[in-house]
Amino acid sequence: MTTLSPLKLTVLIILICLVSFFSCKKEASPQALNTTNLETKIENISKNNAFEPSITFKDYWYAGKAEITSYKLEQARYGELRNGNAVLVFVTEDFLPEKQVKADNYNKANIPVLKLNTTKNFNTGIYPYSIMQSTFFPVVNNQHALKVTCSVQEWCGHVYTQLNNRDKFEINTYSYFENEADQDFNLDKVILENELWIQLRIDPKSLPTGKIDIIPSFEFIRLKHVQLKAYKATAELIDSTYTITYPELNRTLVINYESAFPYHISSWEETYKDGYGTNAKVLTTKATRLKTINSAYWSKNNNSDEKLREVLELE
């Protein structure tokens, strides 16, 4: 074995360090470049075809109040129509992109969303049903909903579904039914029926039409116990009526709205085969508008505020 002199050993160590240093720099550069490209890409995507709110839009939706609309409901369940009520609550919020919840404080990194809370209440014989869906949709109107949740409660038990929009649609479902139980899975991103209601309120002309793939409303998926996935559908927009037909599900959804801003939803119908066995038949769920108010409802929680429910014709 050849022994290196102290001078040669020192030179060798210096050369090794230099090689390592430049190798690390060479590997780090593409990573930094990729990050920059990614940030630029995200920024460009967010600006591409982005909806630009008008003064009229801002005056209505950023007035510090929610829009609350009550509906007379005829709900198909177990092969019969049930009387009840439905409520649509639209409100703008700041949304945290990472935690995917409502932001407590303003920050320029927050995402402005138009949120829709949909509730339904009706009885099936002796026991009541309560259904709620929440959808958080970016006001820029060029992305999918950031989050969708759905819960259904009745005396047999309750079920819950949540979608988070990240690299893919992350789905978490919980149910008391044996064949559904608890599930976690991902789906490729496609149109969500839940988001279309909000897209209509922002700009009905932007609604997708033609033959498209859509994930049906989480409420329908839960009530009918069908697989949560995208289904082939046909959508058409004629005058002030938006219709979605799902051939595989034998289901049609019709949403009627006012042609002038803020495009209030006046009614909707949902037709499909409901019930089991000999009770199964094609029925149409209908919701017809009763009243609309704009209110900061979160501050209306005193007993004296119950008069607002009378205004909305809610029992």
C-alpha positions as CSV (number, residue, x, y, z in Angstrom):
1,M,0.0,0.0,0.0
2,T,1.3,3.4,-1.0
3,T,1.5,6.0,1.8
4,L,0.5,9.6,0.8
5,S,2.5,12.5,2.0
6,P,0.7,15.0,4.3
7,L,0.7,17.5,1.4
8,K,-0.8,15.1,-1.1
9,L,-3.4,13.9,1.4
10,T,-4.5,17.5,2.1
11,V,-4.8,18.2,-1.6
12,L,-6.9,15.0,-2.1
13,I,-9.3,15.9,0.7
14,I,-9.8,19.4,-0.8
15,L,-10.5,17.9,-4.3
16,I,-13.1,15.5,-2.8
17,C,-14.8,18.3,-0.9
18,L,-14.9,20.4,-4.1
19,V,-16.4,17.6,-6.1
20,S,-19.0,16.9,-3.5
21,F,-19.9,20.6,-3.2
22,F,-20.5,21.1,-7.0
23,S,-22.3,17.8,-7.2
24,C,-24.8,18.9,-4.5
25,K,-25.3,22.3,-6.3
26,K,-25.9,20.6,-9.6
27,E,-28.5,18.3,-8.1
28,A,-30.2,21.1,-6.2
29,S,-30.6,23.5,-9.1
30,P,-33.2,21.4,-11.0
31,Q,-35.2,21.0,-7.8
32,A,-35.3,24.8,-7.3
33,L,-36.2,25.3,-10.9
34,N,-39.0,22.7,-10.7
35,T,-40.5,24.4,-7.7
36,T,-40.5,27.8,-9.4
37,N,-42.1,26.2,-12.5
38,L,-44.8,24.6,-10.2
39,E,-45.5,27.9,-8.5
40,T,-45.8,29.7,-11.8
41,K,-48.1,26.9,-13.2
42,I,-50.4,27.1,-10.2
43,E,-50.6,30.9,-10.5
44,N,-51.4,30.6,-14.2
45,I,-54.1,28.0,-13.6
46,S,-55.7,30.1,-10.9
47,K,-55.9,33.0,-13.4
48,N,-57.0,31.0,-16.4
49,N,-60.7,31.7,-17.2
50,A,-61.1,33.0,-13.6
51,F,-64.4,34.7,-12.8
52,E,-64.0,38.4,-12.0
53,P,-66.7,39.5,-9.6
54,S,-68.5,42.7,-10.6
55,I,-69.5,45.5,-8.3
56,T,-73.0,44.1,-8.2
57,F,-71.7,40.7,-7.3
58,K,-69.6,42.1,-4.5
59,D,-72.3,44.3,-3.1
60,Y,-74.7,41.3,-2.9
61,W,-72.4,38.5,-1.8
62,Y,-69.9,40.4,0.4
63,A,-72.4,42.4,2.4
64,G,-71.8,40.4,5.6
65,K,-75.0,38.4,5.3
66,A,-76.0,34.9,4.1
67,E,-78.8,34.3,1.6
68,I,-81.4,31.9,3.1
69,T,-84.2,30.4,1.0
70,S,-86.9,28.1,2.2
71,Y,-88.7,25.5,0.1
72,K,-91.8,23.4,0.3
73,L,-90.5,19.8,-0.1
74,E,-92.1,16.7,-1.4
75,Q,-89.4,14.0,-0.9
76,A,-89.4,10.5,-2.3
77,R,-88.6,7.9,0.3
78,Y,-89.5,4.2,0.6
79,G,-91.8,4.4,-2.5
80,E,-93.9,7.3,-1.2
81,L,-93.7,11.1,-1.2
82,R,-93.1,12.8,2.1
83,N,-94.0,16.4,3.0
84,G,-91.2,18.5,4.6
85,N,-89.0,21.5,4.1
86,A,-85.7,22.3,2.5
87,V,-83.4,25.2,3.0
88,L,-80.5,26.5,0.8
89,V,-78.0,28.8,2.7
90,F,-75.5,30.5,0.5
91,V,-72.7,32.5,2.1
92,T,-69.2,33.7,1.2
93,E,-66.3,32.7,3.4
94,D,-62.5,32.6,3.6
95,F,-61.2,29.0,3.3
96,L,-57.9,27.6,4.4
97,P,-56.4,25.6,1.5
98,E,-54.3,23.3,3.7
99,K,-56.6,22.5,6.6
100,Q,-59.6,22.8,4.3
101,V,-61.9,24.5,6.8
102,K,-63.3,28.0,7.3
103,A,-60.6,30.5,8.2
104,D,-61.0,32.3,11.6
105,N,-58.9,35.2,10.4
106,Y,-58.3,37.0,7.1
107,N,-55.0,36.1,5.3
108,K,-54.1,36.8,1.7
109,A,-53.4,33.0,1.3
110,N,-57.0,32.2,2.1
111,I,-59.3,31.1,-0.8
112,P,-62.6,33.0,-1.2
113,V,-65.4,30.5,-1.5
114,L,-69.2,30.6,-1.9
115,K,-70.5,28.0,0.5
116,L,-73.8,26.2,0.1
117,N,-75.4,24.4,3.1
118,T,-78.4,22.4,2.0
119,T,-80.8,21.0,4.6
120,K,-83.9,18.7,4.3
121,N,-86.3,17.6,7.0
122,F,-89.2,15.2,6.6
123,N,-90.8,12.3,8.3
124,T,-91.1,8.7,7.2
125,G,-94.0,7.4,9.3
126,I,-93.1,7.6,13.0
127,Y,-89.5,8.6,12.5
128,P,-87.8,11.8,11.1
129,Y,-85.1,12.3,8.5
130,S,-82.6,15.1,8.6
131,I,-80.1,15.6,5.7
132,M,-77.4,18.2,5.3
133,Q,-74.8,18.8,2.6
134,S,-72.1,21.4,2.6
135,T,-70.1,22.5,-0.4
136,F,-67.2,24.9,-0.6
137,F,-66.7,26.3,-4.1
138,P,-64.0,28.8,-5.1
139,V,-65.5,32.1,-6.3
140,V,-63.0,32.1,-9.2
141,N,-65.2,29.5,-10.7
142,N,-62.4,27.6,-12.6
143,Q,-61.7,24.8,-10.1
144,H,-63.6,22.0,-8.5
145,A,-65.2,22.3,-5.1
146,L,-62.5,22.3,-2.4
147,K,-64.6,20.3,0.1
148,V,-68.0,18.5,0.2
149,T,-69.6,16.9,3.2
150,C,-72.9,15.1,3.7
151,S,-74.7,13.7,6.7
152,V,-78.0,11.8,7.0
153,Q,-79.7,11.1,10.3
154,E,-82.7,9.0,11.1
155,W,-83.7,6.7,14.0
156,C,-81.9,3.7,12.5
157,G,-78.6,5.5,12.6
158,H,-76.6,8.1,10.8
159,V,-74.0,8.2,7.9
160,Y,-71.4,10.7,6.9
161,T,-69.4,11.4,3.7
162,Q,-66.5,13.8,3.2
163,L,-64.5,14.8,0.1
164,N,-61.3,16.8,0.2
165,N,-59.9,18.2,-3.0
166,R,-56.1,17.6,-2.9
167,D,-53.9,15.8,-5.4
168,K,-57.0,13.7,-6.0
169,F,-60.5,13.6,-4.5
170,E,-59.9,12.1,-1.1
171,I,-63.1,10.3,0.1
172,N,-63.9,9.3,3.7
173,T,-67.3,7.6,4.4
174,Y,-68.8,6.3,7.6
175,S,-72.0,4.2,7.8
176,Y,-73.8,1.9,10.2
177,F,-74.7,-0.4,7.2
178,E,-72.5,-3.6,7.1
179,N,-71.9,-3.5,3.4
180,E,-70.8,0.1,3.5
181,A,-69.1,0.5,6.9
182,D,-66.0,2.8,7.0
183,Q,-64.1,3.5,3.7
184,D,-61.2,5.6,2.6
185,F,-60.3,5.9,-1.1
186,N,-59.3,8.4,-3.8
187,L,-61.0,9.3,-7.0
188,D,-59.8,11.2,-10.1
189,K,-61.2,14.7,-10.3
190,V,-64.4,15.1,-12.3
191,I,-67.4,17.4,-12.1
192,L,-69.3,17.2,-8.8
193,E,-73.1,17.6,-8.9
194,N,-72.8,19.3,-5.5
195,E,-70.7,22.1,-7.0
196,L,-73.0,22.8,-9.9
197,W,-75.6,24.5,-7.7
198,I,-73.0,27.1,-6.6
199,Q,-71.6,27.5,-10.1
200,L,-75.1,28.3,-11.3
201,R,-75.3,31.1,-8.7
202,I,-71.9,32.6,-9.8
203,D,-72.4,32.3,-13.6
204,P,-75.0,30.0,-15.1
205,K,-73.5,30.3,-18.5
206,S,-70.4,28.5,-17.3
207,L,-72.4,25.4,-16.4
208,P,-71.1,22.3,-18.3
209,T,-73.3,20.8,-21.0
210,G,-73.3,17.9,-23.3
211,K,-72.1,14.3,-22.5
212,I,-70.0,14.5,-19.4
213,D,-68.9,12.5,-16.3
214,I,-70.4,13.6,-13.0
215,I,-70.3,12.4,-9.4
216,P,-74.0,12.6,-8.3
217,S,-75.0,14.4,-5.2
218,F,-73.8,12.8,-2.0
219,E,-77.3,12.8,-0.7
220,F,-78.6,10.7,-3.6
221,I,-75.6,8.3,-3.3
222,R,-76.4,7.8,0.4
223,L,-80.2,7.4,0.1
224,K,-79.9,5.0,-2.8
225,H,-76.8,3.1,-1.6
226,V,-75.0,3.4,-5.0
227,Q,-71.3,3.5,-5.5
228,L,-69.6,6.8,-5.0
229,K,-68.0,7.4,-8.4
230,A,-68.5,9.3,-11.6
231,Y,-71.4,8.3,-13.9
232,K,-72.1,9.1,-17.5
233,A,-74.5,12.0,-17.8
234,T,-76.0,14.4,-20.3
235,A,-76.5,18.1,-19.2
236,E,-78.3,20.8,-21.0
237,L,-79.0,24.4,-20.3
238,I,-82.2,25.8,-21.9
239,D,-83.4,29.3,-21.0
240,S,-83.3,29.3,-17.2
241,T,-83.5,25.5,-16.7
242,Y,-80.5,23.2,-16.1
243,T,-81.1,19.5,-16.6
244,I,-78.9,16.6,-15.8
245,T,-79.8,13.0,-16.9
246,Y,-78.0,9.9,-15.7
247,P,-79.0,6.9,-17.9
248,E,-77.3,4.3,-15.8
249,L,-79.0,5.6,-12.6
250,N,-82.4,6.3,-14.4
251,R,-82.3,9.6,-12.7
252,T,-83.0,13.2,-13.9
253,L,-82.3,16.4,-12.0
254,V,-84.0,19.7,-13.1
255,I,-83.0,23.0,-11.6
256,N,-85.1,26.1,-12.4
257,Y,-83.6,29.5,-11.7
258,E,-84.2,33.2,-12.3
259,S,-82.5,34.6,-15.4
260,A,-81.4,37.8,-13.7
261,F,-78.6,38.2,-11.1
262,P,-78.4,36.8,-8.4
263,Y,-80.0,33.8,-10.2
264,H,-82.2,32.7,-7.4
265,I,-83.1,29.0,-7.5
266,S,-86.9,28.9,-7.8
267,S,-87.5,25.2,-7.7
268,W,-86.0,21.8,-8.5
269,E,-87.2,18.3,-9.4
270,E,-85.4,14.9,-9.0
271,T,-86.9,11.9,-10.7
272,Y,-85.8,8.3,-10.1
273,K,-87.1,4.9,-9.1
274,D,-87.6,4.8,-5.3
275,G,-88.6,2.1,-2.8
276,Y,-88.0,-1.6,-2.5
277,G,-89.7,-4.7,-3.9
278,T,-93.4,-4.2,-4.8
279,N,-93.3,-0.6,-3.4
280,A,-90.6,0.5,-5.9
281,K,-91.9,3.1,-8.4
282,V,-90.7,6.1,-10.3
283,L,-91.3,9.2,-8.2
284,T,-90.4,12.8,-8.4
285,T,-89.0,14.8,-5.5
286,K,-90.0,18.5,-5.7
287,A,-88.9,21.6,-4.0
288,T,-90.7,24.9,-4.5
289,R,-89.5,28.2,-3.1
290,L,-91.3,29.8,-0.3
291,K,-89.3,32.8,1.0
292,T,-85.8,34.3,0.7
293,I,-84.1,36.6,3.3
294,N,-80.6,37.9,3.6
295,S,-79.4,37.7,7.2
296,A,-76.3,37.3,9.4
297,Y,-78.1,34.3,10.9
298,W,-75.1,33.3,13.1
299,S,-76.0,36.3,15.3
300,K,-79.7,35.5,15.3
301,N,-79.8,32.9,18.1
302,N,-82.1,34.5,20.7
303,N,-85.6,33.2,21.3
304,S,-86.9,36.5,19.9
305,D,-85.2,35.7,16.6
306,E,-87.5,32.7,16.0
307,K,-89.8,35.1,14.3
308,L,-87.4,34.8,11.3
309,R,-88.4,31.2,11.0
310,E,-92.0,32.4,10.7
311,V,-90.9,34.7,7.8
312,L,-89.3,31.7,6.1
313,E,-92.5,29.6,6.8
314,L,-90.4,27.0,8.6
315,E,-92.2,25.1,11.5
